[in-house]
């Protein structure tokens, strides 16, 4: 009603016309703002710059979904895959990782998962390691930090190379 009074007070037009204008503006506002407010209640996988707080990526997801972070190891130049589950209670849960060779920083954590080797891949499965959220130093374009979610491939190295980011499941 404040908008109506405001418009009516300053308008030389008839009150009925002003009421229609106010209703139209409110409808337009709801079309523009409504979807944003509705989306705010949906879960998202968010990658946020640690220093500035700027959102690098906000991806609509569903609780229980899985996504993968793929990157190229800096020493052996082989791909590494890490699969996470979006858990409503625990946040991001590391389920498994797989790679071609044990490189620097790679290996099995005793008590975390099951190590197997097959078809040239080393897999650590059934890790069920709760991270909640984590800090990721996004590598240069050659490192190719990429999020794989359903049919989407989002290259973080192209969006924010060299940045430190928080990866989080916002629900």
TAQUIUR-V836709 format. One line per field, one symbol per residue. phi: phi as a letter, one per 40 degrees, with the letter a starting at -180 (. if undefined). psi: psi as a letter, one per 30 degrees, with the letter a starting at -180 (. if undefined). burial: 1 if it has 9 or more other ideal C-beta (glycine too) atoms within 8 Angstrom, else 0. Layout:
phi = ???
psi = ???
burial = ???
//
This chain:
phi = .cccccccccccccdcccccccccccccdccccdcccccccccbcbbbdcccgcccabbcbbdgcbabbbabccccfbcbbbbbbccccbgcbccaaaacbcbdgbiccdgbgbcbbafgbbbbbfcfccbgaacbccccdccfcbcbbfccbbcccccacgccbcbabcb
psi = feeeeeeeefkflleeeeeeeeeeeeeeeeeefeeeeefffkkkkkjkkeeffkjekjkklkkflllkkklkkfefglkkkkkkkjkfefbkkjelkkleljakfllkjkfjlkklkkhgkkkjlhehjkfdllkkjkllefehjkkjjcgkjjjeffeikfkklkkljk.
burial = 001100110010000011101100110000000000000000111111100000111010101010111111100001111111111000111111111000100100100110000000111110111110100101100011111110000111101110111111100
//
